[in-house]
Amino acid sequence: MINRVLLLGASLFLSVPCFNQPATGEGFTVTVINDQKENLEGAVVEVTRADNKKLVKSAVTNKYGESVFYIPFSVGYLLNASYSGYTTQSVAINKNSGKRITIILKAGTK
């Protein structure tokens, strides 16, 4: 019985680094604001591949209007930001786009 407990404990101890791995890919922050420069909490930000439009990741912005993504920049991507009552905006990004990207949404219907 003690051997089983020790084996289980050792297995759990050795598996901890697997759960503590840093995110892979390049990290960047997307900030979504309106044309009055107010943060838009709850905006939806989608990252799609530029070549085939397949969804890679999506997130909802926090109270600062920010979402953080970690993706490998092996291809170009499109960022699509949307918020109720505002026109959806799309921005092309690549590895040279920088670590902070701001998208400004204008009031409209889309």
Secondary structure as UniProt FT lines:
FT   HELIX           2..19
FT   STRAND          26..34
FT   TURN            35..36
FT   TURN            41..42
FT   STRAND          44..49
FT   TURN            50..52
FT   STRAND          55..60
FT   TURN            63..64
FT   STRAND          66..71
FT   STRAND          77..82
FT   TURN            84..85
FT   STRAND          89..93
FT   TURN            95..96
FT   STRAND          100..105
//
